[in-house]
Amino acid sequence: MKQNLKKLNEYEWELDKSTRPGMNVNAKIIANSSILKAIEDDAVQQLTNVACLPGVIEPVIGLPDMHWGYFNRSY
């Protein structure tokens, strides 16, 4: 999915909502090129999952510390 990222400037990268069926909004990653290389492909996929949620407001944003996974707290 990283191959579909469009470089907007030195620190902003965008996935257009046409990148994946079901995306309601664009997704943006804030990172320099070195950090972008280190971001897991699954994290980028997860960002597009968020862009598919109903009612989401554009754009969804992944910050430089983005990573794959979620926090599941059991009480």
Secondary structure, DSSP 8 states (H G I E B T S, - for coil): -GGG-EEEETTEEEE-TTSSTT--S-EEEE--HHHHHHS-HHHHHHHHHHHTSTT--S-EEE-TT--S-------
